[in-house]
Amino acid sequence: MARKLAVIGAGLMGSGIAQVAAQAGWEVVLRDVTDEALGRGTDGIKASYDKFVSKGKLAAEDAEAALARITPTTDLDAAADADVVVEAVFEKLEVKHEIFRALDKLVREDTVLASNTSAIPITKIAAATEHPERVVGVHFFSPVPMMRLVELVRGYKTSDETLATAREFAESVGKTCIVVNRDVAGFVTTRLISALVVEATKLYESGVATAEDIDLACKLGFGHAMGPLATADLTGVDILLHATSNIYTESQDEKFAPPELMRRMVDAGDIGRKSGQGFYRY
């Protein structure tokens, strides 16, 4: 199994992916555009390792060795000899296109180019490259060190070899994979949570039940760890509005049309935990 990984983007997702890969023995290059972003990313990784050490879930020397396997850099060329590259930058197609175009010219022919996108079709991202068959979706969940699921997404031209390498990579860092065989907007998980959040918001908006009771119904009735409205607050109402809008634009399926309340909340800045107010007050 190939053992050198390049992660593009040192935000919450990118640093989390770098963290689990380094802990699993991969040599990791973590790339972002500024030293400040890299500093925040590596500080977050170190703090997370320290937490695992203090809880007795990771030996101190293993944490130290894992940290030593991560090389932060602002130079995209550092990804040139990677076996797998995972892009985890802002959810904007133009930004991803720019990165994939550059990577396509930079890396070896057998290198797998993966995107951690949660909603943009992989086929659209792969279209910026000369080798769309080696582009695949590898969608991790937040927080990466805790969440076991990875969604592998097959673009229109993704090869079986690429998918197999992506699965080997995800499983090697301790994740369990599901495969999305048709590249639909929102894949499997974002579509499910979006449909649930949209319906929960409509029930709340029209006064059918309180946010607390809607969430309680999903927790006790369906065994969900967290209700849909609390999940929206945790993820960010703005992020979910963006995701549901994307899926609605692509599919024209009414069940993904974002309710007016979600738009008003975002307009007002009530976007969940990060603003102190969403469906709940924090």
Backbone as numpy.savetxt, mean C-alpha at the origin, in Angstrom:
# Nx Ny Nz CAx CAy CAz Cx Cy Cz
16.44 -17.88 -4.64 15.58 -16.67 -4.64 16.46 -15.42 -4.64
16.11 -14.49 -5.49 16.80 -13.20 -5.58 16.76 -12.49 -4.22
17.81 -11.76 -3.87 17.84 -11.19 -2.53 18.12 -9.69 -2.45
18.08 -8.97 -3.58 18.28 -7.52 -3.46 17.00 -6.79 -3.87
16.53 -5.95 -2.96 15.28 -5.23 -3.17 15.55 -3.73 -3.21
14.87 -3.02 -4.12 14.88 -1.56 -4.10 13.46 -1.11 -3.82
13.30 -0.21 -2.83 11.99 0.34 -2.52 12.03 1.83 -2.87
11.09 2.25 -3.72 11.06 3.64 -4.16 9.95 4.36 -3.40
10.36 5.27 -2.52 9.41 5.97 -1.65 9.60 5.52 -0.21
10.00 6.45 0.67 10.30 6.08 2.07 9.21 6.52 3.03
7.98 6.67 2.52 6.85 7.02 3.39 6.46 5.84 4.27
5.26 5.91 4.82 4.79 4.87 5.74 4.83 3.48 5.10
4.32 3.36 3.87 4.28 2.06 3.20 5.67 1.61 2.78
6.40 2.49 2.11 7.74 2.13 1.61 8.68 1.72 2.72
8.69 2.49 3.82 9.59 2.15 4.92 9.15 0.84 5.58
7.84 0.60 5.64 7.34 -0.67 6.19 7.77 -1.87 5.37
7.72 -1.71 4.04 8.13 -2.79 3.14 9.64 -3.05 3.29
10.42 -1.96 3.35 11.86 -2.08 3.55 12.15 -2.79 4.87
11.40 -2.45 5.90 11.59 -3.02 7.23 11.39 -4.53 7.25
10.27 -5.02 6.68 10.01 -6.47 6.72 10.98 -7.24 5.82
11.39 -6.61 4.71 12.31 -7.29 3.79 13.70 -7.42 4.42
14.18 -6.35 5.04 15.50 -6.39 5.68 15.51 -7.40 6.82
14.42 -7.45 7.55 14.30 -8.40 8.66 14.32 -9.84 8.15
13.84 -10.04 6.91 13.80 -11.38 6.31 15.10 -11.73 5.57
16.09 -10.82 5.64 17.39 -11.13 5.06 17.69 -10.50 3.71
16.78 -9.69 3.19 17.03 -9.01 1.91 17.97 -7.82 2.11
18.82 -7.58 1.11 19.59 -6.33 1.06 18.65 -5.30 0.45
18.46 -4.17 1.13 17.45 -3.20 0.68 18.04 -1.83 0.39
17.70 -1.30 -0.77 18.01 0.09 -1.08 16.69 0.84 -0.92
16.66 1.87 -0.06 15.46 2.66 0.16 15.68 4.05 -0.44
14.91 4.36 -1.47 15.14 5.61 -2.20 14.00 6.60 -2.04
14.34 7.84 -1.76 13.36 8.92 -1.78 14.05 10.16 -2.33
13.29 11.23 -2.59 13.89 12.39 -3.26 14.64 13.33 -2.32
14.32 13.31 -1.01 15.03 14.19 -0.08 15.62 13.40 1.09
16.69 13.96 1.67 17.31 13.34 2.84 16.36 13.38 4.04
15.51 14.44 4.11 14.55 14.55 5.22 13.57 13.36 5.18
13.05 13.08 3.99 12.10 11.96 3.85 12.76 10.64 4.23
14.02 10.47 3.80 14.75 9.24 4.13 14.99 9.15 5.63
15.31 10.29 6.25 15.54 10.32 7.70 14.30 9.90 8.47
13.14 10.46 8.04 11.87 10.08 8.70 11.60 8.59 8.53
11.84 8.10 7.31 11.59 6.68 7.02 12.46 5.76 7.87
13.77 6.04 7.90 14.68 5.16 8.65 14.47 5.28 10.16
14.11 6.49 10.64 13.80 6.66 12.07 12.59 5.81 12.44
11.60 5.79 11.54 10.38 4.99 11.77 10.70 3.50 11.83
11.58 3.06 10.93 11.98 1.64 10.90 12.71 1.28 12.20
13.63 2.14 12.62 14.40 1.88 13.84 13.47 1.82 15.06
12.52 2.76 15.12 11.57 2.79 16.24 10.72 1.52 16.27
10.33 1.05 15.08 9.52 -0.16 14.99 10.32 -1.39 15.44
11.57 -1.49 14.98 12.44 -2.60 15.42 12.61 -2.56 16.94
12.85 -1.34 17.48 13.05 -1.19 18.93 11.84 -1.69 19.71
10.64 -1.40 19.17 9.40 -1.84 19.81 9.32 -3.38 19.84
9.67 -4.00 18.69 9.67 -5.47 18.62 10.68 -6.06 19.59
11.84 -5.40 19.72 12.89 -5.88 20.64 12.39 -5.78 22.08
11.80 -4.63 22.43 11.34 -4.43 23.81 10.22 -5.41 24.20
9.46 -5.86 23.18 8.39 -6.84 23.45 8.89 -8.28 23.39
10.20 -8.44 23.10 10.77 -9.78 23.05 10.43 -10.55 21.78
9.99 -9.83 20.73 9.62 -10.49 19.48 10.76 -10.52 18.47
11.85 -9.81 18.79 13.00 -9.72 17.90 14.25 -9.54 18.76
15.30 -10.31 18.45 16.55 -10.17 19.22 17.23 -8.86 18.82
17.87 -8.20 19.79 18.50 -6.90 19.54 19.53 -6.99 18.41
20.31 -8.10 18.39 21.35 -8.22 17.34 20.72 -8.45 15.96
19.54 -9.10 15.93 18.85 -9.30 14.65 18.31 -7.97 14.12
17.83 -7.14 15.03 17.32 -5.82 14.65 18.45 -4.97 14.09
19.60 -5.05 14.76 20.77 -4.29 14.33 21.24 -4.74 12.95
21.26 -6.07 12.74 21.68 -6.63 11.45 20.71 -6.24 10.34
19.40 -6.24 10.66 18.38 -5.87 9.67 18.55 -4.40 9.27
18.76 -3.55 10.27 18.94 -2.11 10.00 20.17 -1.88 9.11
21.21 -2.68 9.34 22.45 -2.55 8.56 22.25 -2.98 7.10
21.19 -3.75 6.85 20.92 -4.20 5.47 20.16 -3.16 4.65
19.75 -2.05 5.29 19.00 -0.99 4.59 19.94 0.17 4.24
20.00 0.48 2.95 20.82 1.61 2.48 19.91 2.72 1.96
19.80 3.84 2.72 18.98 4.95 2.24 19.74 5.74 1.16
19.03 6.22 0.15 19.69 6.98 -0.92 18.69 7.88 -1.64
19.20 8.97 -2.24 18.34 9.83 -3.07 18.59 9.52 -4.55
19.46 8.54 -4.82 19.87 8.22 -6.18 19.08 7.02 -6.74
18.29 7.27 -7.77 17.49 6.19 -8.36 18.39 5.11 -8.98
19.57 5.50 -9.43 20.51 4.54 -10.04 20.89 3.40 -9.09
20.72 3.63 -7.79 21.05 2.59 -6.80 20.16 1.36 -6.97
19.05 1.50 -7.72 18.14 0.38 -7.95 18.60 -0.50 -9.12
19.67 -0.09 -9.81 20.08 -0.74 -11.07 20.29 -2.25 -10.95
20.87 -2.71 -9.83 21.17 -4.15 -9.72 20.19 -4.90 -8.83
19.00 -4.29 -8.58 17.99 -4.95 -7.75 17.34 -6.10 -8.51
16.92 -7.13 -7.77 16.19 -8.26 -8.36 14.70 -7.96 -8.41
14.24 -7.22 -7.40 12.84 -6.80 -7.32 12.82 -5.32 -6.93
11.98 -4.53 -7.59 11.80 -3.12 -7.22 10.33 -2.94 -6.83
10.09 -2.31 -5.68 8.71 -2.00 -5.29 8.56 -0.49 -5.22
7.62 0.04 -6.01 7.34 1.48 -6.00 6.23 1.74 -4.99
6.48 2.70 -4.07 5.48 3.03 -3.05 5.41 4.55 -2.90
5.15 5.24 -4.01 5.08 6.70 -3.97 3.63 7.15 -4.01
3.42 8.46 -4.08 2.09 9.07 -4.08 1.20 8.47 -5.18
-0.10 8.31 -4.85 -1.05 7.68 -5.78 -1.45 8.61 -6.93
-0.49 8.95 -7.77 -0.78 9.77 -8.94 -0.12 9.10 -10.13
-0.89 8.86 -11.18 -0.39 8.11 -12.32 0.83 8.75 -12.97
0.83 10.09 -13.10 1.96 10.76 -13.75 3.27 10.53 -12.98
3.16 10.57 -11.64 4.35 10.37 -10.79 4.88 8.94 -10.99
3.96 7.97 -10.99 4.35 6.57 -11.16 4.93 6.34 -12.56
4.33 6.94 -13.57 4.84 6.79 -14.94 6.29 7.23 -15.05
6.58 8.36 -14.46 7.94 8.91 -14.50 8.94 7.91 -13.90
8.57 7.34 -12.76 9.45 6.38 -12.07 9.61 5.09 -12.88
8.50 4.56 -13.37 8.57 3.29 -14.12 9.32 3.44 -15.44
9.15 4.59 -16.08 9.91 4.83 -17.33 11.41 4.80 -17.06
11.81 5.46 -15.97 13.23 5.51 -15.60 13.74 4.12 -15.19
12.97 3.42 -14.37 13.38 2.09 -13.90 13.51 1.11 -15.06
12.59 1.19 -16.01 12.57 0.28 -17.16 13.89 0.31 -17.93
14.49 1.51 -18.00 15.76 1.67 -18.73 16.96 1.30 -17.85
16.73 1.32 -16.53 17.83 1.20 -15.58 18.15 -0.23 -15.15
17.10 -1.02 -14.92 17.30 -2.34 -14.30 17.60 -3.44 -15.32
17.99 -4.63 -14.79 18.25 -5.78 -15.66 16.94 -6.27 -16.29
17.07 -7.04 -17.36 15.88 -7.52 -18.07 15.00 -8.44 -17.23
15.64 -9.17 -16.29 14.86 -10.13 -15.48 14.37 -9.54 -14.16
14.56 -8.24 -13.98 14.10 -7.59 -12.74 12.59 -7.39 -12.77
11.95 -7.68 -11.64 10.50 -7.48 -11.53 10.24 -6.07 -11.01
9.35 -5.35 -11.70 8.96 -4.00 -11.29 7.55 -4.07 -10.70
7.45 -3.81 -9.40 6.17 -3.93 -8.72 5.68 -2.57 -8.24
4.35 -2.40 -8.22 3.76 -1.19 -7.65 2.92 -1.57 -6.44
3.02 -0.74 -5.40 2.24 -0.97 -4.19 0.89 -0.21 -4.25
0.51 0.25 -5.44 -0.74 1.00 -5.56 -1.94 0.20 -5.02
-2.92 0.93 -4.46 -4.12 0.24 -3.96 -5.30 0.42 -4.89
-5.19 1.32 -5.88 -6.37 1.58 -6.70 -6.10 1.81 -8.19
-4.87 2.17 -8.56 -4.61 2.45 -9.98 -4.37 1.14 -10.74
-5.06 0.93 -11.86 -4.84 -0.31 -12.61 -3.37 -0.48 -13.02
-2.85 -1.70 -12.81 -1.45 -2.01 -13.10 -1.15 -1.84 -14.59
-2.13 -2.17 -15.44 -1.95 -2.03 -16.89 -1.62 -0.59 -17.26
-2.25 0.37 -16.58 -2.00 1.79 -16.84 -0.57 2.17 -16.45
-0.10 1.62 -15.33 1.27 1.91 -14.87 2.28 1.26 -15.82
2.01 0.00 -16.20 2.93 -0.76 -17.06 3.05 -0.15 -18.45
2.02 0.59 -18.86 2.02 1.19 -20.21 3.17 2.17 -20.43
3.76 2.66 -19.34 4.88 3.61 -19.47 6.20 2.90 -19.76
6.20 1.55 -19.75 7.44 0.80 -19.91 7.49 0.07 -21.26
8.71 -0.35 -21.62 8.90 -1.15 -22.84 8.63 -2.63 -22.55
8.60 -2.99 -21.26 8.44 -4.40 -20.85 7.28 -4.56 -19.88
6.04 -4.36 -20.35 4.90 -4.44 -19.43 4.72 -5.82 -18.80
5.32 -6.84 -19.42 5.17 -8.21 -18.89 5.86 -8.39 -17.54
6.81 -7.49 -17.21 7.51 -7.64 -15.92 6.97 -6.70 -14.84
5.85 -6.04 -15.13 5.24 -5.14 -14.15 4.06 -5.85 -13.48
3.99 -5.72 -12.14 2.97 -6.44 -11.36 2.56 -5.59 -10.16
1.35 -5.81 -9.67 0.93 -5.13 -8.45 1.28 -5.98 -7.24
1.94 -5.37 -6.26 2.23 -6.06 -5.00 1.74 -5.11 -3.90
0.46 -5.28 -3.55 -0.21 -4.34 -2.67 -0.16 -4.79 -1.21
0.73 -4.14 -0.44 0.85 -4.41 1.00 -0.21 -3.61 1.76
-0.43 -3.97 3.03 -1.42 -3.28 3.86 -0.74 -2.61 5.05
-1.37 -1.54 5.52 -0.77 -0.74 6.59 -1.37 -1.12 7.95
-0.55 -1.23 9.02 0.91 -1.13 9.04 1.57 -2.42 8.52
2.52 -2.25 7.61 3.12 -3.40 6.91 3.66 -4.48 7.85
4.38 -4.11 8.94 4.93 -5.18 9.80 3.85 -6.04 10.46
2.64 -5.50 10.63 1.58 -6.23 11.34 0.60 -6.95 10.41
0.38 -6.40 9.24 -0.67 -6.94 8.36 -0.14 -8.05 7.47
-0.81 -9.20 7.49 -0.27 -10.39 6.82 -0.60 -10.48 5.33
-1.58 -9.68 4.88 -2.06 -9.83 3.51 -1.24 -9.05 2.47
-1.04 -9.67 1.30 -0.54 -8.96 0.12 -1.42 -9.35 -1.05
-1.86 -8.33 -1.79 -2.65 -8.55 -3.00 -1.70 -8.52 -4.19
-1.61 -9.62 -4.93 -0.79 -9.64 -6.15 -1.72 -9.36 -7.31
-1.38 -8.36 -8.11 -2.29 -7.96 -9.19 -1.64 -8.16 -10.55
-2.32 -8.93 -11.37 -1.86 -9.22 -12.72 -2.34 -8.12 -13.66
-1.40 -7.39 -14.27 -1.77 -6.43 -15.30 -2.16 -7.19 -16.56
-2.63 -6.48 -17.58 -3.08 -7.11 -18.82 -1.98 -7.95 -19.46
-0.71 -7.50 -19.26 0.40 -8.21 -19.91 1.37 -8.87 -18.94
1.07 -8.86 -17.64 1.98 -9.46 -16.65 2.21 -10.94 -16.95
3.48 -11.36 -16.97 3.80 -12.77 -17.27 3.65 -13.64 -16.03
3.51 -14.96 -16.27 3.42 -15.92 -15.16 4.69 -15.89 -14.32
5.85 -15.72 -14.97 7.14 -15.69 -14.26 7.18 -14.50 -13.30
6.71 -13.35 -13.79 6.70 -12.14 -12.96 5.83 -12.35 -11.74
4.64 -12.91 -11.96 3.71 -13.16 -10.85 4.33 -14.14 -9.84
5.00 -15.17 -10.35 5.63 -16.18 -9.47 6.74 -15.55 -8.63
7.56 -14.69 -9.25 8.65 -14.02 -8.52 8.07 -13.09 -7.46
7.00 -12.37 -7.81 6.36 -11.46 -6.86 5.82 -12.25 -5.66
5.23 -13.41 -5.93 4.71 -14.24 -4.85 5.85 -14.74 -3.95
6.94 -15.20 -4.57 8.10 -15.66 -3.78 8.61 -14.55 -2.88
8.69 -13.35 -3.44 9.16 -12.20 -2.65 8.23 -11.95 -1.47
6.92 -11.84 -1.73 5.97 -11.53 -0.66 5.96 -12.61 0.42
6.01 -13.87 -0.01 6.01 -14.96 0.96 7.32 -15.00 1.75
8.42 -14.61 1.11 9.72 -14.62 1.80 9.78 -13.60 2.93
8.93 -12.54 2.85 8.92 -11.55 3.93 7.75 -11.80 4.89
7.20 -13.03 4.82 6.21 -13.46 5.81 4.76 -13.14 5.50
4.45 -12.82 4.24 3.07 -12.45 3.91 2.31 -13.60 3.24
0.98 -13.51 3.30 0.10 -14.45 2.62 -0.52 -13.71 1.44
-0.53 -14.35 0.27 -0.97 -13.65 -0.95 -2.35 -14.08 -1.43
-3.07 -13.11 -2.00 -4.22 -13.45 -2.84 -3.87 -12.92 -4.23
-4.43 -13.56 -5.27 -4.12 -13.14 -6.64 -5.34 -12.49 -7.28
-5.14 -11.30 -7.82 -6.18 -10.59 -8.57 -5.89 -10.85 -10.04
-6.70 -11.70 -10.66 -6.43 -12.14 -12.03 -6.86 -11.15 -13.11
-7.82 -10.28 -12.75 -8.23 -9.26 -13.71 -7.97 -7.90 -13.11
-7.28 -7.08 -13.85 -6.81 -5.79 -13.37 -7.93 -4.76 -13.33
-8.84 -4.90 -12.37 -9.94 -3.94 -12.24 -9.54 -2.86 -11.23
-10.06 -1.65 -11.41 -9.74 -0.56 -10.48 -10.16 -0.93 -9.07
-9.24 -0.78 -8.12 -9.54 -1.08 -6.72 -9.29 -2.52 -6.34
-8.95 -3.37 -7.36 -8.61 -4.77 -7.09 -9.72 -5.45 -6.27
-9.35 -6.28 -5.30 -10.36 -6.96 -4.48 -10.63 -6.18 -3.20
-9.58 -5.88 -2.45 -9.77 -5.33 -1.10 -10.29 -3.90 -1.11
-9.74 -3.05 -1.99 -10.19 -1.65 -2.01 -11.64 -1.57 -2.48
-12.04 -2.46 -3.39 -13.44 -2.49 -3.83 -14.36 -2.90 -2.68
-13.95 -3.93 -1.93 -14.79 -4.40 -0.82 -14.94 -3.33 0.26
-13.81 -2.74 0.69 -13.90 -1.75 1.76 -14.62 -0.49 1.26
-14.42 -0.12 -0.02 -15.09 1.06 -0.56 -16.60 0.87 -0.58
-17.06 -0.30 -1.05 -18.51 -0.57 -1.10 -19.10 -0.53 0.31
-18.35 -1.09 1.27 -18.83 -1.13 2.65 -18.87 0.28 3.27
-17.82 1.06 3.04 -17.76 2.42 3.59 -18.84 3.30 2.97
-19.04 3.16 1.66 -20.07 3.96 0.97 -21.45 3.66 1.57
-21.77 2.38 1.74 -23.08 2.00 2.28 -23.22 2.42 3.75
-22.15 2.24 4.53 -22.18 2.65 5.95 -22.39 4.16 6.06
-21.72 4.92 5.18 -21.86 6.39 5.20 -23.29 6.80 4.85
-23.88 6.11 3.87 -25.27 6.43 3.49 -26.24 6.15 4.65
-26.02 5.04 5.34 -26.88 4.70 6.48 -26.75 5.76 7.59
-25.51 6.22 7.82 -25.24 7.23 8.84 -25.82 8.58 8.42
-25.57 8.94 7.15 -25.98 10.22 6.58 -27.51 10.39 6.64
-28.23 9.29 6.39 -29.70 9.38 6.36 -30.33 9.09 7.72
-29.51 9.02 8.76 -30.03 8.89 10.12 -30.59 7.52 10.48
-30.24 6.50 9.72 -30.73 5.14 10.01 -30.16 4.64 11.34
-28.87 4.91 11.57 -28.23 4.48 12.82 -27.01 5.36 13.09
-26.53 5.33 14.34 -25.33 6.11 14.68 -24.09 5.42 14.11
-22.99 6.19 14.00 -21.72 5.64 13.52 -21.29 4.48 14.42
-21.45 4.68 15.74 -21.06 3.63 16.70 -21.82 2.33 16.46
-23.14 2.46 16.24 -23.96 1.26 16.07 -23.70 0.56 14.74
-23.44 1.33 13.69 -23.12 0.73 12.38 -21.82 -0.07 12.51
-20.83 0.53 13.16 -19.55 -0.16 13.34 -19.69 -1.39 14.23
-20.49 -1.25 15.29 -20.72 -2.37 16.22 -21.39 -3.55 15.48
-22.31 -3.23 14.57 -22.98 -4.28 13.79 -21.97 -5.08 12.97
-21.00 -4.39 12.37 -19.99 -5.10 11.55 -19.03 -5.89 12.43
-18.71 -5.35 13.61 -17.79 -6.07 14.51 -18.44 -7.31 15.10
-19.65 -7.16 15.65 -20.29 -8.29 16.33 -21.05 -9.20 15.37
-21.58 -8.62 14.30 -22.36 -9.41 13.36 -21.50 -10.16 12.35
-20.42 -9.53 11.92 -19.58 -10.13 10.86 -18.17 -10.47 11.32
-17.86 -10.19 12.59 -16.52 -10.53 13.09 -15.41 -9.62 12.58
-15.77 -8.41 12.08 -14.72 -7.49 11.63 -13.95 -6.95 12.85
-12.65 -6.79 12.70 -11.84 -6.27 13.81 -12.18 -4.81 14.07
-12.58 -4.10 13.02 -12.89 -2.68 13.13 -14.04 -2.37 12.18
-14.97 -1.51 12.60 -16.10 -1.17 11.74 -15.68 -0.29 10.57
-16.54 -0.16 9.53 -16.17 0.57 8.32 -15.94 2.07 8.53
-16.70 2.69 9.45 -16.55 4.14 9.65 -15.29 4.44 10.46
-14.99 3.58 11.44 -13.72 3.73 12.19 -12.54 3.47 11.25
-12.72 2.54 10.32 -11.67 2.24 9.33 -11.44 3.45 8.42
-12.54 4.10 8.01 -12.43 5.30 7.18 -11.64 6.39 7.91
-11.93 6.55 9.21 -11.21 7.56 10.01 -9.72 7.23 10.13
-9.43 5.93 10.27 -8.03 5.50 10.41 -7.28 5.69 9.10
-7.89 5.26 8.00 -7.25 5.36 6.68 -7.18 6.82 6.23
-8.21 7.58 6.56 -8.35 8.95 6.08 -9.56 9.01 5.17
-10.55 9.83 5.52 -11.77 9.94 4.70 -11.39 10.46 3.30
-10.37 11.34 3.25 -9.91 11.88 1.96 -9.34 10.78 1.06
-8.58 9.86 1.67 -7.97 8.76 0.90 -9.06 7.85 0.35
-10.06 7.54 1.20 -11.15 6.66 0.74 -12.04 7.35 -0.28
-12.22 8.67 -0.14 -12.99 9.42 -1.14 -12.29 9.32 -2.50
-10.98 9.47 -2.47 -10.15 9.39 -3.69 -10.28 7.99 -4.31
-10.19 6.96 -3.47 -10.26 5.57 -3.95 -11.63 5.25 -4.54
-12.70 5.62 -3.82 -14.05 5.31 -4.33 -14.32 6.08 -5.62
-13.85 7.34 -5.68 -14.04 8.14 -6.90 -13.34 7.50 -8.09
-12.11 7.02 -7.84 -11.33 6.33 -8.90 -12.09 5.12 -9.43
-12.59 4.30 -8.50 -13.28 3.07 -8.89 -14.58 3.41 -9.64
-15.28 4.45 -9.13 -16.52 4.86 -9.78 -16.26 5.36 -11.20
-15.21 6.16 -11.37 -14.85 6.69 -12.69 -14.56 5.55 -13.67
-13.82 4.56 -13.19 -13.44 3.43 -14.06 -14.62 2.50 -14.36
-15.42 2.21 -13.33 -16.45 1.17 -13.47 -17.84 1.69 -13.80
-18.08 2.98 -13.49 -19.43 3.58 -13.63 -20.48 2.76 -12.85
-20.03 2.11 -11.79 -20.92 1.31 -10.95 -21.41 2.20 -9.80
-22.73 2.41 -9.74 -23.33 3.33 -8.77 -22.95 3.04 -7.31
-22.69 1.77 -7.00 -22.42 1.47 -5.59 -21.12 2.08 -5.10
-20.27 2.55 -6.04 -19.02 3.20 -5.63 -19.10 4.72 -5.69
-20.27 5.27 -6.05 -20.42 6.73 -6.10 -20.32 7.29 -4.68
-19.33 8.15 -4.40 -19.13 8.62 -3.03 -20.32 9.45 -2.55
-20.84 9.18 -1.34 -21.95 9.97 -0.79 -21.53 11.43 -0.57
-22.52 12.31 -0.63 -22.27 13.74 -0.47 -21.57 14.05 0.86
-21.98 13.31 1.91 -21.40 13.56 3.24 -19.87 13.39 3.23
-19.38 12.38 2.50 -17.92 12.17 2.43 -17.23 13.39 1.80
-17.84 13.91 0.74 -17.27 15.09 0.07 -17.26 16.30 1.01
-18.38 16.50 1.74 -18.47 17.65 2.65 -17.46 17.52 3.79
-17.29 16.32 4.30 -16.32 16.11 5.39 -14.91 16.48 4.92
-14.58 16.05 3.69 -13.24 16.36 3.15 -13.11 17.86 2.92
-14.17 18.50 2.37 -14.15 19.96 2.17 -13.90 20.68 3.50
-14.49 20.16 4.57 -14.40 20.81 5.89 -13.11 20.43 6.63
-12.36 19.48 6.08 -11.12 19.06 6.75 -11.33 18.01 7.83
-12.54 17.46 7.93 -12.81 16.40 8.92 -12.48 15.04 8.29
-11.18 14.75 8.24 -10.76 13.58 7.46 -10.36 12.38 8.32
-10.70 12.44 9.63 -10.43 11.28 10.46 -9.43 11.53 11.56
-8.72 10.47 11.94 -7.80 10.57 13.09 -6.74 11.65 12.92
-6.21 11.76 11.69 -5.10 12.71 11.49 -5.53 14.16 11.65
-6.84 14.45 11.56 -7.31 15.83 11.76 -8.04 15.99 13.11
-8.20 14.87 13.83 -8.87 14.93 15.14 -10.38 14.77 15.06
-10.92 14.77 13.84 -12.37 14.64 13.67 -12.67 13.96 12.34
-13.54 12.95 12.37 -14.02 12.30 11.15 -15.44 11.89 11.45
-15.75 10.60 11.34 -17.04 10.09 11.80 -17.07 10.11 13.32
-15.87 10.10 13.93 -15.71 10.17 15.40 -14.80 11.34 15.74
-14.83 11.77 17.01 -13.89 12.80 17.47 -12.71 12.11 18.16
-11.49 12.61 17.91 -10.30 11.99 18.51 -9.58 12.97 19.43
